[in-house]
Amino acid sequence: MKTNGGRCRIRALCWLRREWRGAGMAQKKYLQAKLTQFLREDRIQLWKPPYTDENKKVGLALKDLAKQYSDRLECCENEVEKVIEEIRCKAIERGTGNDNYRTTGIATIEVFLPPRLKKDRKNLLETRLHITGRELRSKIAETFGLQENYIKIVINKKQLQLGKTLEEQGVAHNVKAMVLELKQSEEDARKNFQLEEEEQNEAKLKEKQIQRTKRGLEILAKRAAETVVDPEMTPYLDIANQTGRSIRIPPSERKALMLAMGYHEKGRAFLKRKEYGIALPCLLDADKYFCECCRELLDTVDNYAVLQLDIVWCYFRLEQLECLDDAEKKLNLAQKCFKNCYGENHQRLVHIKGNCGKEKVLFLRLYLLQGIRNYHSGNDVEACEYLNKARQLFKELYIDPSKVDNLLQLGFTAQEARLGLRACDGNVDHAATHITNRREELAQIRMEEKEKKRRRLENIRFLEGMGYSTHAAQQALHAASGNLDEALKILLSNPQIWWLNDSNPETDNCQESPSQENIDQLVYMGFDALVAEAALRVFRGNVQLAAQTLAHNGGSLPPELPLSPEDSLSPPATSPSDSAGTSSASTDEDMETEAVNEILEDIPEHEEDYLDSTLEDEEIIIAEYLSYVENRKSATKKN
């Protein structure tokens, strides 16, 4: 994991290609947004007369309204009338649902189905709010013909928890629910038994992937929190700054930050493989853990900003952008975080890294998503503005393929070539020097970090050899900023630290009755026999610890120490059944190794991997949406 001047790193940036459903769908969404805006501005209530009669049928006045708005938009009157009628019908449905909720307590949930379904994607479902998430999932699956165990539901930007009631999770009347499938298939595959079985197996595999992801991240985060693993033998995650040097994070936030960054990177890995239905839950989990970190951290790192972009992007690729009520909020939050992190006009970024060419890729995506959101909200002027800003950035960031080839011939990777050229404004010679210097700098830092970790591990082992638990050694070294002598002073001044629970059986020397030989050793050193016996009981027969503590405290025990092992928290004894089952333990260890390896495979080696993009797909989407805007202008002129 990396940070750049307070910016954490463990991610990759990749723009994904997928065929959109064409200008017709986009134009209809634009027209719906525009007409909704007009109706709101003119305070027109379509569910009331003269637009709806007493039988809830369409009134004659709706045709006049359609004529008025079609002239205003300079587009086809029939199309406008059709869309207004759809809006009217939805308003009546919503009003009926509101009346029903007030009288019966039965809420209406707006359900957005997966893109592959040919039926209407947006549907209404009635339910009571005291049911559990599992019951709602079952009801959705039954109503819309989905497989219950292979769908996930997102409400209020969070995954629906199956064991809690809807009320406990803040689900209210008229809320929107997005349904995600853990499989991808065509409609005709459902009619074939063999393909249906394959789909089920695929869904089970992906569900296992998600569970392995969670397990692997928990293991790695725990190892990082312990900070005592051998880097040569045990894989773990670290948090580093832009140069690759490890940074200290408060223990209270370290695990949450580690999990947030891990889930984010795993989600991005699924995005690269176009598995959006699995990517989104990972990204939402990352958002949840980031929110457990302090506000100051979130305001000064760009990880959180990029996560907001990835979540909005994932909704867009799932063709569910209209379901994300706070898309604008997330994009504004990303923009604010970038400003806080990079400084006004990127001056802080330039001061730290010397340039801001590579980070412009993030702003290209931000402007593109802002353009798409504004287009689908009916704000064609703002959409055109943001899309043109994205196109301008694309022109600045475009790299001549021949320059990449030149750097490849010098032995650099394509990724290094792209990043280097963008950092050096396309100058091949400067890029080659930049990449070489960065390689040498990283090699030196890695060697220094490796040595620092080795020294810390040696210090922990040294304190363990003196009889202190692993956890106590860690705590003391952390408080002493790694200084062994200071750590030893802390342990001697605070012997209660020795009682920090540790699962290492080698430190569990609990003796109910100290041996006379050990008591005699302490008496020979000049300590009182009764005090010596009490000290040995406290320190479970460890003569060295008992002697050090008594000597440091003038021959007596500190009052805060328990006087017998019964007063302390001893590690639980291992039962025969626990020691049995070696085969089972071995299997669990293999599963943990597999889970950890899956996580590590998705963590890029290059600290700026998230900035690397060929921009081929960005170019296509920018041109696509600009064509929609131009088509609107052309239609206006034609009409």
C-alpha positions as CSV (number, residue, x, y, z in Angstrom):
1,M,0.0,0.0,0.0
2,K,1.3,3.4,-0.9
3,T,0.7,7.0,0.1
4,N,1.8,10.1,-1.7
5,G,2.6,12.8,0.8
6,G,-0.2,11.6,3.0
7,R,-1.9,10.0,0.0
8,C,-2.4,6.2,0.4
9,R,-1.7,3.9,-2.5
10,I,-2.9,0.4,-3.3
11,R,-4.8,0.6,-6.5
12,A,-4.8,0.6,-10.3
13,L,-6.6,2.7,-12.8
14,C,-8.2,1.1,-15.8
15,W,-11.0,2.4,-18.1
16,L,-13.3,-0.4,-19.2
17,R,-14.9,-0.8,-22.6
18,R,-18.5,-1.9,-23.0
19,E,-21.0,-1.3,-25.8
20,W,-23.7,1.3,-24.7
21,R,-27.2,0.7,-25.9
22,G,-27.0,3.5,-28.4
23,A,-28.1,7.1,-28.9
24,G,-31.8,6.2,-28.7
25,M,-31.6,5.1,-25.1
26,A,-29.4,8.0,-24.1
27,Q,-31.7,10.5,-25.9
28,K,-34.7,9.2,-24.1
29,K,-33.1,9.6,-20.7
30,Y,-32.1,13.1,-21.7
31,L,-35.7,13.9,-22.7
32,Q,-37.1,12.4,-19.5
33,A,-34.7,14.5,-17.4
34,K,-35.5,17.7,-19.4
35,L,-39.2,17.3,-19.2
36,T,-39.0,16.5,-15.5
37,Q,-37.1,19.7,-15.0
38,F,-39.7,21.7,-16.9
39,L,-42.6,20.2,-14.9
40,R,-40.8,21.0,-11.7
41,E,-40.0,24.6,-12.8
42,D,-43.6,25.2,-13.9
43,R,-45.0,23.5,-10.8
44,I,-47.2,21.2,-12.9
45,Q,-48.8,18.2,-11.1
46,L,-49.6,15.6,-13.7
47,W,-51.6,13.4,-11.3
48,K,-54.2,16.2,-10.8
49,P,-56.8,17.7,-13.2
50,P,-56.7,18.9,-15.9
51,Y,-54.0,16.3,-16.8
52,T,-55.6,13.4,-15.0
53,D,-59.4,12.9,-14.7
54,E,-61.3,11.4,-11.7
55,N,-60.8,7.9,-13.1
56,K,-57.0,8.5,-13.3
57,K,-57.1,8.6,-17.1
58,V,-55.1,11.0,-19.1
59,G,-56.8,14.4,-19.6
60,L,-57.0,16.4,-22.8
61,A,-54.7,19.1,-21.4
62,L,-51.8,16.8,-21.5
63,K,-51.7,17.0,-25.3
64,D,-51.5,20.8,-25.1
65,L,-48.7,20.5,-22.6
66,A,-46.8,18.2,-24.9
67,K,-47.2,20.7,-27.8
68,Q,-45.9,23.5,-25.5
69,Y,-42.9,21.5,-24.4
70,S,-42.1,20.1,-27.8
71,D,-41.9,23.7,-29.2
72,R,-39.7,24.6,-26.3
73,L,-37.4,21.7,-26.9
74,E,-37.9,21.8,-30.7
75,C,-38.4,18.1,-31.0
76,C,-41.1,15.6,-32.0
77,E,-44.4,16.3,-30.3
78,N,-45.5,12.6,-30.3
79,E,-42.3,11.6,-28.5
80,V,-42.7,14.3,-25.9
81,E,-46.3,13.4,-25.3
82,K,-45.3,9.7,-24.9
83,V,-42.6,10.5,-22.3
84,I,-44.9,12.9,-20.4
85,E,-47.5,10.2,-20.2
86,E,-44.9,7.8,-18.8
87,I,-44.0,10.4,-16.1
88,R,-47.7,10.9,-15.3
89,C,-48.3,7.2,-14.9
90,K,-45.3,6.9,-12.6
91,A,-46.6,9.8,-10.5
92,I,-50.0,8.2,-10.1
93,E,-48.3,4.9,-9.1
94,R,-46.3,6.8,-6.6
95,G,-49.3,8.7,-5.2
96,T,-51.3,5.4,-4.9
97,G,-48.3,3.9,-3.1
98,N,-48.2,6.9,-0.7
99,D,-51.9,6.6,0.1
100,N,-51.5,2.9,0.6
101,Y,-48.5,3.4,2.9
102,R,-50.3,5.9,5.1
103,T,-53.4,3.6,5.5
104,T,-51.8,0.2,5.7
105,G,-48.1,0.7,6.5
106,I,-47.1,-1.2,3.3
107,A,-44.2,0.5,1.8
108,T,-43.3,0.7,-1.9
109,I,-39.7,0.0,-3.1
110,E,-38.5,1.0,-6.5
111,V,-36.5,-2.0,-7.8
112,F,-33.8,-1.6,-10.5
113,L,-33.2,-5.0,-12.1
114,P,-30.0,-6.2,-13.8
115,P,-29.3,-5.0,-17.4
116,R,-29.6,-8.4,-19.0
117,L,-33.3,-8.7,-18.3
118,K,-35.5,-7.7,-21.2
119,K,-38.4,-6.5,-19.0
120,D,-38.7,-3.0,-17.7
121,R,-35.6,-2.4,-15.5
122,K,-37.5,-0.2,-13.1
123,N,-40.2,-1.9,-11.1
124,L,-42.3,-1.3,-8.0
125,L,-42.5,-3.8,-5.1
126,E,-44.8,-3.5,-2.1
127,T,-43.5,-4.8,1.3
128,R,-43.7,-4.2,5.0
129,L,-40.6,-2.8,6.6
130,H,-40.4,-5.1,9.6
131,I,-39.3,-8.0,7.5
132,T,-35.6,-9.0,7.3
133,G,-33.2,-8.4,4.4
134,R,-33.3,-12.1,3.7
135,E,-37.0,-12.0,3.3
136,L,-36.9,-9.0,1.0
137,R,-34.2,-10.7,-1.1
138,S,-36.5,-13.8,-1.4
139,K,-39.4,-11.7,-2.4
140,I,-37.5,-9.9,-5.1
141,A,-36.1,-13.1,-6.4
142,E,-39.6,-14.7,-6.5
143,T,-41.3,-11.7,-8.0
144,F,-38.8,-11.1,-10.8
145,G,-37.7,-14.6,-11.6
146,L,-34.2,-14.4,-10.1
147,Q,-32.1,-16.9,-8.2
148,E,-32.2,-15.9,-4.5
149,N,-28.8,-17.1,-3.5
150,Y,-27.0,-15.4,-6.4
151,I,-28.2,-11.8,-6.1
152,K,-27.1,-8.9,-3.9
153,I,-29.2,-5.9,-3.1
154,V,-27.9,-2.3,-2.7
155,I,-30.1,0.2,-0.8
156,N,-28.9,3.6,0.4
157,K,-25.4,3.0,-1.1
158,K,-25.0,-0.1,1.2
159,Q,-25.4,-3.8,0.7
160,L,-28.6,-5.1,2.3
161,Q,-27.8,-7.1,5.5
162,L,-29.8,-10.3,5.4
163,G,-30.1,-10.7,9.2
164,K,-31.5,-7.3,10.1
165,T,-34.9,-5.8,9.4
166,L,-35.5,-3.2,6.8
167,E,-36.3,-0.6,9.5
168,E,-33.1,-1.3,11.3
169,Q,-31.2,-0.6,8.1
170,G,-32.9,2.7,7.4
171,V,-35.0,1.4,4.5
172,A,-38.0,3.7,4.1
173,H,-41.1,4.1,1.8
174,N,-40.2,4.9,-1.8
175,V,-36.6,3.9,-1.4
176,K,-34.6,2.7,-4.5
177,A,-33.0,-0.8,-4.5
178,M,-30.5,-2.0,-7.0
179,V,-30.3,-5.7,-7.8
180,L,-26.9,-7.1,-8.7
181,E,-26.3,-10.6,-10.1
182,L,-23.3,-12.7,-9.4
183,K,-23.4,-14.2,-12.9
184,Q,-23.7,-13.0,-16.4
185,S,-25.9,-14.8,-18.9
186,E,-28.3,-14.4,-21.8
187,E,-32.1,-15.0,-21.6
188,D,-32.0,-18.1,-23.7
189,A,-29.5,-19.7,-21.4
190,R,-32.2,-19.9,-18.7
191,K,-34.1,-22.2,-21.0
192,N,-31.4,-24.7,-21.2
193,F,-30.7,-27.0,-18.3
194,Q,-27.1,-27.5,-19.0
195,L,-26.4,-23.8,-19.3
196,E,-28.5,-23.1,-16.2
197,E,-26.3,-25.5,-14.2
198,E,-23.2,-23.8,-15.5
199,E,-24.6,-20.4,-14.4
200,Q,-25.3,-21.7,-10.9
201,N,-21.7,-23.1,-10.7
202,E,-20.4,-19.8,-11.9
203,A,-22.4,-17.8,-9.4
204,K,-21.3,-20.2,-6.6
205,L,-17.7,-19.6,-7.7
206,K,-18.1,-15.9,-7.6
207,E,-19.7,-15.9,-4.2
208,K,-16.7,-18.0,-3.0
209,Q,-14.5,-15.4,-4.6
210,I,-16.1,-12.7,-2.5
211,Q,-15.8,-14.7,0.7
212,R,-12.1,-15.4,0.0
213,T,-11.6,-11.8,-0.7
214,K,-13.0,-10.9,2.7
215,R,-11.0,-13.6,4.5
216,G,-7.7,-12.7,2.7
217,L,-8.1,-9.0,3.5
218,E,-8.9,-9.8,7.2
219,I,-5.7,-12.0,7.4
220,L,-3.5,-9.4,5.8
221,A,-4.9,-6.5,7.9
222,K,-4.3,-8.5,11.1
223,R,-0.8,-9.2,10.1
224,A,-0.2,-5.5,9.4
225,A,-1.7,-4.6,12.7
226,E,0.6,-7.0,14.5
227,T,3.7,-5.6,12.7
228,V,5.7,-8.6,13.9
229,V,5.6,-10.9,10.9
230,D,8.8,-11.9,9.1
231,P,8.8,-10.1,5.7
232,E,11.0,-12.8,4.3
233,M,8.5,-15.6,5.2
234,T,5.0,-14.2,5.6
235,P,3.2,-11.9,3.1
236,Y,1.5,-8.9,4.6
237,L,0.4,-5.4,3.6
238,D,2.1,-2.1,4.4
239,I,1.2,1.6,4.1
240,A,3.8,3.8,2.6
241,N,4.2,7.3,1.3
242,Q,4.8,8.4,-2.3
243,T,8.5,7.5,-2.1
244,G,7.8,3.9,-0.9
245,R,8.7,4.6,2.8
246,S,6.5,3.1,5.5
247,I,4.5,5.5,7.5
248,R,3.0,5.3,10.9
249,I,-0.8,5.2,11.2
250,P,-2.5,5.1,14.6
251,P,-3.5,1.5,15.5
252,S,-7.1,2.5,15.9
253,E,-7.3,3.5,12.2
254,R,-4.7,1.2,10.7
255,K,-6.9,-1.8,10.3
256,A,-9.8,0.2,8.9
257,L,-7.5,1.9,6.4
258,M,-5.9,-1.3,5.4
259,L,-9.3,-3.0,4.8
260,A,-10.6,0.0,2.9
261,M,-7.6,0.1,0.6
262,G,-7.7,-3.7,0.2
263,Y,-11.3,-3.8,-0.8
264,H,-10.8,-0.9,-3.1
265,E,-8.0,-2.6,-4.9
266,K,-9.9,-5.8,-5.2
267,G,-12.9,-4.0,-6.5
268,R,-10.7,-2.4,-9.1
269,A,-9.4,-5.8,-10.1
270,F,-12.9,-7.0,-10.8
271,L,-13.6,-3.8,-12.7
272,K,-10.6,-4.6,-15.0
273,R,-12.2,-8.0,-15.7
274,K,-15.6,-6.3,-16.3
275,E,-17.2,-8.1,-13.4
276,Y,-19.2,-5.1,-12.3
277,G,-21.7,-7.0,-10.2
278,I,-18.9,-8.3,-7.9
279,A,-16.8,-5.1,-8.1
280,L,-19.6,-2.9,-6.7
281,P,-20.0,-4.7,-3.3
282,C,-16.2,-4.6,-2.9
283,L,-16.2,-0.8,-3.6
284,L,-19.1,-0.2,-1.2
285,D,-17.2,-2.2,1.5
286,A,-14.2,0.0,0.9
287,D,-16.4,3.1,1.3
288,K,-17.7,1.7,4.6
289,Y,-14.2,1.2,6.0
290,F,-12.9,4.5,4.8
291,C,-15.7,6.2,6.7
292,E,-14.3,4.6,9.9
293,C,-11.1,6.7,9.4
294,C,-10.8,10.2,10.7
295,R,-12.1,13.1,8.6
296,E,-8.7,14.7,8.4
297,L,-7.3,11.6,6.7
298,L,-10.1,11.4,4.1
299,D,-9.7,15.1,3.3
300,T,-6.0,14.8,2.6
301,V,-5.6,11.6,0.6
302,D,-6.8,11.0,-2.9
303,N,-7.7,7.4,-2.3
304,Y,-11.1,8.3,-1.1
305,A,-11.7,10.6,-4.1
306,V,-10.7,7.9,-6.6
307,L,-13.1,5.5,-4.8
308,Q,-16.0,7.9,-5.3
309,L,-15.2,8.0,-9.1
310,D,-15.0,4.2,-9.2
311,I,-18.4,3.7,-7.5
312,V,-20.1,6.2,-9.9
313,W,-18.3,4.5,-12.8
314,C,-19.5,1.1,-11.7
315,Y,-23.1,2.3,-11.5
316,F,-22.6,3.8,-15.0
317,R,-21.3,0.5,-16.4
318,L,-24.2,-1.4,-14.8
319,E,-26.5,1.1,-16.7
320,Q,-27.9,2.1,-13.3
321,L,-26.7,5.7,-13.1
322,E,-30.2,7.0,-12.5
323,C,-30.3,4.8,-9.4
324,L,-27.4,6.6,-7.8
325,D,-29.2,9.5,-6.1
326,D,-26.0,11.1,-4.8
327,A,-23.9,10.7,-8.0
328,E,-23.5,14.5,-8.1
329,K,-22.6,14.5,-4.4
330,K,-19.9,11.8,-4.9
331,L,-18.4,13.5,-7.9
332,N,-18.3,16.9,-6.0
333,L,-16.8,15.1,-3.0
334,A,-14.1,13.6,-5.3
335,Q,-13.4,17.1,-6.7
336,K,-13.1,18.5,-3.2
337,C,-10.7,15.8,-2.1
338,F,-8.5,16.3,-5.1
339,K,-8.3,20.0,-4.4
340,N,-7.5,19.4,-0.7
341,C,-4.9,16.8,-1.6
342,Y,-3.3,18.4,-4.6
343,G,-3.7,22.0,-3.7
344,E,-5.2,24.9,-5.7
345,N,-4.0,24.5,-9.3
346,H,-2.2,21.3,-8.2
347,Q,0.7,23.3,-6.6
348,R,1.1,20.9,-3.7
349,L,1.3,18.0,-6.1
350,V,3.9,19.8,-8.2
351,H,5.9,20.6,-5.1
352,I,5.9,16.9,-4.0
353,K,6.4,15.2,-7.4
354,G,7.7,17.9,-9.6
355,N,4.8,17.5,-12.1
356,C,1.1,16.7,-12.4
357,G,1.0,15.2,-15.8
358,K,0.1,11.7,-14.6
359,E,-2.7,12.8,-12.2
360,K,-4.5,14.5,-15.1
361,V,-5.9,11.1,-16.0
362,L,-8.0,11.2,-12.8
363,F,-9.4,14.6,-13.8
364,L,-10.2,13.3,-17.3
365,R,-12.4,10.6,-15.7
366,L,-13.9,13.1,-13.3
367,Y,-14.9,15.5,-16.1
368,L,-16.2,12.6,-18.2
369,L,-18.4,11.3,-15.4
370,Q,-19.6,14.8,-14.7
371,G,-20.5,15.2,-18.3
372,I,-22.4,11.9,-18.4
373,R,-24.3,12.7,-15.2
374,N,-25.3,16.2,-16.5
375,Y,-26.4,14.8,-19.8
376,H,-28.6,12.2,-18.1
377,S,-30.0,15.0,-15.9
378,G,-31.0,17.0,-18.9
379,N,-28.3,19.7,-18.3
380,D,-27.0,19.7,-21.9
381,V,-25.0,22.9,-21.6
382,E,-23.1,21.7,-18.5
383,A,-22.7,18.3,-20.1
384,C,-21.1,19.8,-23.2
385,E,-18.8,21.9,-21.0
386,Y,-17.5,18.9,-19.0
387,L,-17.2,16.6,-22.0
388,N,-15.2,19.3,-23.9
389,K,-12.9,19.6,-20.8
390,A,-12.4,15.8,-20.9
391,R,-11.7,15.9,-24.6
392,Q,-9.1,18.7,-24.1
393,L,-7.4,16.7,-21.4
394,F,-7.4,13.7,-23.7
395,K,-5.5,15.7,-26.3
396,E,-2.9,16.8,-23.7
397,L,-2.4,13.2,-22.4
398,Y,-2.4,11.4,-25.7
399,I,0.9,9.7,-26.3
400,D,2.5,9.0,-29.6
401,P,2.9,5.1,-29.9
402,S,6.3,5.5,-31.5
403,K,7.6,7.2,-28.4
404,V,6.5,4.3,-26.3
405,D,8.2,2.0,-28.7
406,N,11.4,4.0,-28.3
407,L,11.4,3.5,-24.6
408,L,10.5,-0.2,-24.9
409,Q,13.7,-0.6,-26.9
410,L,15.6,0.9,-24.0
411,G,14.3,-1.9,-21.7
412,F,11.5,-0.1,-20.0
413,T,8.0,-1.5,-19.7
414,A,5.0,0.0,-21.5
415,Q,3.5,1.1,-18.2
416,E,6.8,2.9,-17.3
417,A,6.9,4.5,-20.7
418,R,3.4,5.9,-20.6
419,L,3.8,7.2,-17.0
420,G,7.2,8.6,-17.8
421,L,6.1,10.4,-21.0
422,R,3.2,12.0,-19.3
423,A,5.4,13.2,-16.4
424,C,7.8,14.7,-18.9
425,D,5.4,16.2,-21.4
426,G,6.2,13.6,-24.0
427,N,9.9,14.2,-24.1
428,V,11.5,10.7,-24.6
429,D,15.0,11.6,-23.3
430,H,13.6,13.2,-20.2
431,A,11.2,10.3,-19.7
432,A,14.1,7.8,-19.9
433,T,16.0,9.7,-17.2
434,H,12.9,10.1,-15.1
435,I,12.2,6.3,-15.2
436,T,15.8,5.4,-14.4
437,N,16.1,7.7,-11.5
438,R,12.8,6.4,-10.1
439,R,14.0,2.8,-10.4
440,E,17.2,3.6,-8.5
441,E,15.3,5.6,-5.8
442,L,12.8,2.8,-5.3
443,A,15.6,0.2,-5.1
444,Q,17.4,2.2,-2.4
445,I,14.2,2.8,-0.4
446,R,13.2,-0.9,-0.5
447,M,16.6,-1.9,0.8
448,E,16.3,0.7,3.6
449,E,12.8,-0.4,4.5
450,K,13.8,-4.1,4.4
451,E,16.6,-3.4,6.8
452,K,14.4,-1.4,9.1
453,K,11.8,-4.2,9.3
454,R,14.6,-6.7,9.9
455,R,16.0,-4.6,12.9
456,R,12.5,-4.3,14.3
457,L,11.9,-8.0,14.1
458,E,15.3,-8.6,15.8
459,N,14.4,-6.2,18.6
460,I,11.1,-8.0,19.2
461,R,12.8,-11.3,19.3
462,F,15.4,-9.9,21.8
463,L,12.6,-8.7,24.1
464,E,10.8,-12.1,23.8
465,G,14.1,-13.7,24.8
466,M,14.0,-11.7,28.0
467,G,10.6,-13.2,28.8
468,Y,8.2,-10.5,27.5
469,S,5.3,-11.5,25.3
470,T,5.3,-10.6,21.6
471,H,2.4,-8.1,22.1
472,A,4.2,-6.4,25.0
473,A,7.4,-6.1,22.9
474,Q,5.4,-4.6,20.0
475,Q,3.7,-2.1,22.2
476,A,6.9,-1.0,23.9
477,L,8.8,-0.6,20.7
478,H,6.0,1.3,19.1
479,A,5.9,3.7,22.1
480,A,9.7,4.1,21.9
481,S,9.7,4.7,18.1
482,G,11.8,1.6,17.6
483,N,14.5,2.4,20.1
484,L,15.4,-0.8,21.9
485,D,16.9,0.8,25.0
486,E,13.9,3.1,25.4
487,A,11.5,0.2,24.9
488,L,13.2,-1.8,27.7
489,K,12.9,1.2,30.0
490,I,9.2,1.4,29.2
491,L,8.7,-2.3,30.0
492,L,10.6,-2.0,33.3
493,S,8.7,1.1,34.3
494,N,5.4,-0.4,33.4
495,P,5.6,-4.1,34.2
496,Q,1.8,-4.5,33.8
497,I,2.5,-4.4,30.1
498,W,3.8,-7.9,30.5
499,W,0.2,-9.0,31.0
500,L,-0.9,-8.0,27.5
501,N,-2.5,-11.2,26.2
502,D,-0.4,-13.2,23.8
503,S,-1.3,-16.4,22.0
504,N,2.4,-17.6,21.8
505,P,2.5,-20.8,23.8
506,E,6.2,-20.4,24.4
507,T,5.5,-17.4,26.6
508,D,2.9,-19.3,28.7
509,N,5.0,-20.3,31.6
510,C,2.2,-20.2,34.2
511,Q,3.2,-21.9,37.5
512,E,0.8,-22.1,40.3
513,S,3.7,-22.7,42.8
514,P,7.2,-21.3,42.0
515,S,10.0,-23.8,42.5
516,Q,12.2,-23.4,45.5
517,E,15.3,-23.2,43.2
518,N,13.9,-20.1,41.5
519,I,13.0,-18.5,44.9
520,D,16.5,-19.2,46.1
521,Q,18.0,-17.5,43.0
522,L,16.1,-14.3,43.8
523,V,17.0,-14.5,47.5
524,Y,20.7,-15.0,46.6
525,M,20.3,-11.7,44.6
526,G,19.3,-10.0,47.8
527,F,15.5,-10.0,47.6
528,D,13.1,-10.9,50.4
529,A,11.9,-14.5,50.1
530,L,8.2,-13.7,50.4
531,V,8.5,-10.9,47.8
532,A,10.5,-13.2,45.5
533,E,7.8,-15.9,45.7
534,A,5.1,-13.3,44.9
535,A,7.1,-11.9,42.0
536,L,7.6,-15.4,40.6
537,R,3.9,-16.1,40.9
538,V,3.1,-12.8,39.1
539,F,5.5,-13.6,36.3
540,R,4.7,-17.2,36.0
541,G,8.0,-18.5,37.1
542,N,10.1,-16.2,34.9
543,V,13.2,-15.5,37.1
544,Q,14.6,-12.8,34.7
545,L,11.5,-10.7,34.6
546,A,10.9,-11.1,38.3
547,A,14.5,-10.0,39.1
548,Q,14.4,-7.0,36.6
549,T,11.0,-5.8,38.0
550,L,12.1,-6.1,41.7
551,A,15.4,-4.3,41.0
552,H,13.7,-1.5,39.1
553,N,11.2,-1.0,41.9
554,G,13.6,-1.1,44.9
555,G,12.9,-4.7,45.9
556,S,9.1,-4.6,45.9
557,L,6.3,-5.2,43.4
558,P,4.4,-2.2,41.9
559,P,0.9,-2.1,43.5
560,E,-0.8,-2.2,40.1
561,L,0.4,-5.8,39.4
562,P,-1.8,-8.8,40.4
563,L,-0.4,-10.8,43.2
564,S,-1.4,-14.2,41.8
565,P,-1.9,-15.6,38.3
566,E,-5.6,-16.1,39.1
567,D,-6.0,-12.3,39.1
568,S,-4.6,-12.1,35.5
569,L,-5.9,-13.0,32.1
570,S,-4.0,-16.2,31.3
571,P,-4.1,-17.6,27.8
572,P,-6.7,-20.4,27.6
573,A,-5.3,-23.9,27.9
574,T,-5.3,-26.1,24.8
575,S,-7.8,-28.9,25.1
576,P,-7.0,-32.3,23.6
577,S,-9.7,-31.8,21.0
578,D,-8.0,-28.5,20.0
579,S,-4.7,-30.3,19.5
580,A,-6.3,-33.0,17.5
581,G,-7.3,-32.7,13.9
582,T,-4.0,-31.9,12.3
583,S,-5.4,-32.6,8.9
584,S,-8.2,-30.1,9.4
585,A,-5.8,-27.4,10.6
586,S,-3.6,-28.0,7.5
587,T,-6.7,-27.6,5.3
588,D,-7.6,-24.3,6.9
589,E,-4.0,-23.1,6.5
590,D,-4.1,-23.9,2.8
591,M,-7.4,-22.1,2.4
592,E,-5.9,-19.0,4.2
593,T,-2.9,-19.2,1.9
594,E,-5.1,-19.3,-1.2
595,A,-7.2,-16.3,0.0
596,V,-4.1,-14.3,0.8
597,N,-2.5,-15.1,-2.6
598,E,-5.6,-14.0,-4.4
599,I,-5.4,-10.6,-2.8
600,L,-1.7,-10.2,-3.4
601,E,-2.1,-11.1,-7.0
602,D,-4.4,-8.1,-7.5
603,I,-2.1,-5.5,-5.8
604,P,0.0,-3.9,-8.5
605,E,3.8,-3.6,-8.0
606,H,4.0,-0.2,-9.5
607,E,3.0,2.5,-7.0
608,E,1.4,4.6,-9.9
609,D,-0.3,1.8,-11.6
610,Y,-3.7,3.5,-10.9
611,L,-2.6,6.4,-13.1
612,D,-1.7,4.2,-16.1
613,S,-4.2,4.2,-18.9
614,T,-4.0,3.9,-22.7
615,L,-7.0,6.3,-22.9
616,E,-8.4,4.3,-25.8
617,D,-11.8,3.7,-24.1
618,E,-12.0,7.3,-22.8
619,E,-11.6,8.5,-26.3
620,I,-14.6,6.4,-27.5
621,I,-16.9,7.4,-24.6
622,I,-16.1,11.1,-24.9
623,A,-16.8,11.0,-28.7
624,E,-20.0,9.0,-28.0
625,Y,-21.5,11.5,-25.6
626,L,-20.4,14.5,-27.5
627,S,-22.2,13.0,-30.5
628,Y,-25.4,12.8,-28.4
629,V,-25.0,16.5,-27.5
630,E,-24.4,17.4,-31.2
631,N,-27.4,15.3,-32.2
632,R,-29.5,17.4,-29.8
633,K,-28.2,20.5,-31.4
634,S,-28.8,19.2,-34.9
635,A,-32.4,18.1,-34.1
636,T,-33.1,21.5,-32.6
637,K,-31.9,23.3,-35.8
638,K,-33.8,20.8,-38.0
639,N,-37.1,21.3,-36.1
